Amino acid sequence: MADKMVKVYTTPSCPYCVMVKEYLKKNNADYQEFNVASDDSSHKKMVAISHQEGVPVIDIDGVVIVGFNRGEIDRALNLKK
């Protein structure tokens, strides 16, 4: 997965954020995490790319996925399931 840039926008109290991070780890996808509850610039970036406030938001090489959607994550990472 080194060829994919993965960013995950999260909050500490979000159970789906935890699930997304576990799923990415399980599939050996390196990711960079941004806590939008404590980082205002990350929050603004998340809203700019997703046009909404809910988390998690996953950005995989410019493909923006809102929520924990395995199918969309798999497609964006080119995972064969």
WOSULUR-V575595 format. One line per field, one symbol per residue. psi: psi as a letter, one per 40 degrees, with the letter a starting at -180 (. if undefined). burial: 1 if it has 16 or more other C-alpha atoms within 10 Angstrom, else 0. A space follows every 10 residues. Layout:
psi->???
burial->???
//
This chain:
psi->edehhhhhhi idehdddddd ddddddefhi ihhhhedehd ddddddddde fieiiihhhh fehhhhiggd ddddddefhh .
burial->0001011111 1000011001 1001000011 1011110000 0110010001 0000111111 0001111100 0010011000 0
//
